[in-house]
Amino acid sequence: MHLVGGPRTIETFHRLGALDQLGLIVLPLLTGQGLRLTPSVNNDARLRLESQQVLPGGYLETLYACYD
């Protein structure tokens, strides 16, 4: 299943153990101090970088595998 969402969606599905992969698209915008994407997910969350690619416009797409 492909699910689109923000920090709450990521946190909810991560807490349930229902994330196999996490894909992010980073937009090169600088505004203020920024927000942490997943405030309640521990820094020791187990993610493995699977791929990354630069998209038109300078955007960066990254794909991580989530594991326990």
N, C-alpha and C positions, 0 to 999 in steps of 0.2 A: 504494500500500500504506500502511496506517495502522499505525504501530509505536509501542508504548508502552514506555517504558524510562526509565532514569535517566542520570546523567552518563557512565557507561561506554558505554552504547548510543549516546548522542549523539556522543561522541568517536569511536567506531569508525566510525559511518556518515558522519560529517563527514570523517574522514581518507580514507575510500574515495570521497568525492565523491558519495555516494548520498543526500544530503539535498536535497530540493527546497523543503521547508517545515519550519519548526520551530514547533510550538505549545506554549505554556506556560500552565499555570494556576497563579497565585500565590495562596497562602493567607496571610491576614494573621495569622501566628503569630510571636511573637518568643521565641526560645529560644537562649540563648548567643550566640556570635559568628557562627553561620551557616557554611555551606560554599559554596564557589564551584561553580556548576553544571557548568562545563566547564574544569577546571584546565589541561588541556594545549592547549586551543584558543586560538590567538593572539588578542590584543585587536583585531587588524585583520580578524577573520573578517567576511566580507561578508554582512551581514544587512540586509534592508529591512523595516521595519514595514509589514504589510499591513492588519491590523485589530486592534482591541482592544474588549473589551466587559466590563462589570461583570456578574457573575453573582450569583444570590441568595446571601446570606451574606457579601457583600462580597468575594468572590473575583474575581480579574481574569484574563481569558483574553486572551492575546496571540498573534498569528500573524505569523511572519516568513517572508519569502522568502529562500532561501539562493542565492547566485550567486557565480560566480568572477570 
